[in-house]
Amino acid sequence: MGGRANFGCPVLKIAMAMGALLLCAAALGEMDVPSINIGAIIALDTTNGKIAKTAIEMAVEDVNRNASLLNDTLLNIDIRDSKQDALIGASAALDLLRKGCVSIVGPQTSVVAEFVAYLGVAARVPVVTFGATNPSVSMHRYPYFVRMVPSDTTQMTAIAKLIEKYRWRDVALVYVDDDLGTGAIPALNDALRQVEAKIVFKAAVSPKANVSAMRRILEHKLMKLESRVFIVHMHPDLALILFSEAYKLRMMSSEYVWIITDGLASLLDSFNATSLLSMNGVVGVKRKLTQTNLPRLNEFARRWKKRFKAQNPTIPSLELNARALVAYDTVWAIAIAIDHLLRMEAFNGNFSEASRSTKFLNFKGFEGGEQLLNQILETNFLGLSGPVRISKESGDPLESSYDIINVVGSRINVIGSWTERGLNITSTQVVNWGGGSGKTPRGWEIPTPGKKLKIAVPWESGFSQFVSVKPVQAKAGALNKTYEIKGFCIEVFKSVLKRLDYELPYELIPYGTGNVTEGYYDDLVYQVYLQKFDAVVGNVAVIANRSKYVDFTQPYTETGLIMVVANSDEGSSDPWAFLLPFTPAMWITTIAFFFFTGGVVWFLEHKQNRQFRGNPRNQILTFIWFSFSTLFKTQRERIVSSLGKAVVIIWSFVVLVLASSYTASLSSMLTEREIVPKFESLESLIVQNLPIGYHRGSFIDKYLEQQLGVNKSLLCPYSSVQEYTIALKNGPTNGGVAAIFDDQTISQNTFLSTGCNAYAKIGPTYRTGGFAFVFPKGSPLVSDISKAILNLSESTEMQEIRKRWFNSSESKCNAESGGLESNRLSLNNFWGVFLLTGCVSFLSLVYYFCRLLYRFVYRSDNSSHVKSICSRLRTFANYADQKDVPPPKRKRCETAISSNGTAASNSFQITVSAGHI
């Protein structure tokens, strides 16, 4: 009973409401209630069109039901079907204008919108669209055109930011070949350019494509692409065929990325479980709804779903999407604008002749069109789709945001969002890529399984340490020649590939026949641009001109050009060469210690050694003589004090060390040859018009001519290290050259490292890009290989590779530094021995002075006291200058002492005598 009552109650209410409406309509017809007409042009043969039609009808009813709007004026709407055809849409617009519509809602598609917008300008009737997103149809071209949804520029910016987030660089676009697809391409190109990405392939799909046509596009075009990032921009019915066939071809696996646009993402809720399973791993952008009035939105969704099901019983149950809400808000925006003008008594509903075109097409211009347009642009209210505000400059919404969605099985997860402030991917939400993998795809693959990259290598016999190519005798019946290819560059490349996370099949192909000509390396690089090779590995330098048509990886060698010249041998003829073994500071310190040590010994010996006494002149000569005679061990003075002997012993050791070192250093300097470069700078070569050699086939000749101002006639090309050596040895006077210009890596690791004293690097290092690997423009391999090169450079393996091919990680000699300067002895070499002798001399001097002072004080206490300090100092100076009288020598007693008393008496006498002394 209760169930039946509940079931019958809504039916009764509906019947009563319909009756009331019929009565009201009849009454209104009799009363002639004023009304305002608006029109709508929708593609009713599409799902979005049917959804929008129901929402528009409900909006008109809600507006008329609202007593606070339009001052008892009814809003009438006339909905026309464009059938996605521009002519039908234009015809419908003309009919609506002839019937006096003050505004047109829609059109839904851009191609129809452009025709209608043109007519709207002619009739001064605002055209407010909820679905046309082509940026080319805008208020700038059609002043009466207003857009309630973001243009393709906005959603393509969101997609570009998603691509930037995952560091993809190349994408393929799969689009429907009509105004929906083609209109979005410029916006996508511009957005990708901002994030340094690009479209590498465009696959146009006919709007009437069937399963076989879609399969051909997938199998014969998309599967053969290197890029694995696909952006899909098409109608839902075509998208279902696309993903169904892609699933069958295993193109929904973890190595593929599928990104869908808002037009498709907004309808995913209407897809069945089977369709969603075939789209597992797809990500996309979907217009975000700001649900600030959730109860009102839920109530409208309930009413809309019920009405849509009644109007379209054959369509499966659909969920309300953003397009329906925007269509609903579009009607309200027009109604609110009209209401505002009515309240201000500024609404002018009259029509008059506007132009020749309107007269020819048999419709009149709306006199109040400009006021209505301005009022629509002033719109600011909270609609079901969120805040509704329109830019007065562009006629587009002021605020736009998108959800980033991810298809996981039969579910649709929101994994992030995009606003004009940027992209935000939820860190707690794991993105499900194809095949259920949570690992972010690289975005590219080798298109055909088993296909190898064709990598060109330079064939140049003169520099085999970098790349060596040797033909191998082919087996009988072999069609192709085989080569043994090795070298420093090849080993570096193989080590880099080992650091990649994936296998990279390749084959090395020598370029040329071994005879290098001018421009050889430029031609080799250009072959990659012509797509004859997939890459170049070798001693190829990075320069600006080449980077215009290819991409280089991170350099794996030092960067720069250097100039190498031959050295000349000159014997040393300096008359002051005997001073060179010691530095000036060393000479000053040595002489100072000679005088210091002599002074200490004189002070210690002066009081008791008669050889250090005498008149002042003799004492000064003795002091000087003794100071330097220790150097030759010819001193004639005998040292008597223990302290003096200690000082002299240590000083003699120091003198021995200094003399031995001086002799060895001087002998070396006088006997070795002084090696100096024959030329000092590039400028001197240019002034003297001397020939300069360079690496044949490289860019160096153009660099010398264009950047450094060297006359082209002075440049001589060479093809090997041996030719370098012969040319430098002969010199400019014998058919050779004055200098060789080459890359720093080649010069330092070939003839500079082997001929240590024969050649010298002169002048600065002219910075260039160094050696790197070459790939086509935009190749995704560049980023991965560059990271691997950095990883290799930071490891010890790179040093081991250098040692294997060059016998040294660096040049074995530095010809720029002078040999004599490095052999000079400085104070740093001998500060230890100077510290030793200085400490011994100073401590001996301090000890002697203290003992002398003690004896002077003891003597003064036994004599008369002197009151004046000056007198005391004079007395101490005289005491220090006095010669010590040695105690008398005791004679041996010839007879033994007979008694203790006698012995005591003798002892007393000796003590007294000593006291007297």
Buried (B, 14 or more C-beta within 10 A) or exposed (E): EEEEEEEEEEEEEEEEEEEEEEEEEEEEEEEEEEEBBBBBBBBBEBBBBBBBBBBBBBBBBBBBEEEEBBEEBBBBBBBBBBBBBBEBBBBBBBBBBBEBBBBBBBBBBBBBBBBBBBBBBBBBBBBBBBBBBBBBBBBEEBBBBBBBBBBBBBBBBBBBBBBBBBBBBBBBBBBBBBBBBBBBBBBBBBBBEEBEBBBBBBBBBEBEBEEEEBBEBBBEBBBEBBBBBBBBBBBBEBBBBBBBBBBEBEBBBBBBBBBBBBBBBBBBBBBEEEBBBBBBBBBBBBBBBEEEBEEEBEEBBEBBBEBBBEEBEEEEEBBBBBBBBBBBBBBBBBBBBBBBBBEEEEBBBEBEEBEEEBEEBEBBBBBBBBBBBEBBBEBEEEBBBBBBEBBEEBBBBEEBBBBBBBBBBBEBBEBBBBEEEEBBBEEEEEBBBBBEBEEBBBBBBBEEEEEEBBBBBBBBBBBBBBBBBEEEEEEEEEEEEEBEBBBBBBBBBEBBBEBEEEEBEBEBBBBBEBEBEEBBBBEBBBBBBEEEBBBBBBBBBBBEEBBEEBBBBBBBBBBBBBBBBBBBEEEEEEEEEEEBBBBEEBEEBBEEBBEBBBBBBBBBBBBBBEBBBEEEEEBEEBBBBBBBBBBEEEBEBEBBBEBBBBBBEBBBEBBBBBEEBBEEBBEEBBEEEBBBBBBEBBEEBBEEEBBBBBBBBBBBBBBBBEEBEBEEEBBBBBBBBEBBBBBBEEBBEEEBBBBBBBBBBBBBBBBBBBBBEBBBBBBEEBEBBBBBBBBBEBBBBBBBBBBBBBBBBEEEBBEEBBEEBBEEEEBEBEBEEEBBEEBBBEBEBBEEBBEBBBEBBEEBBEEBEEEBEEEBEEEBEEEEEEEEEEEBEEBBEEBBEEEEEEEEEEEEEEEEEEEEEEEEEEEEEEEEEEEEE
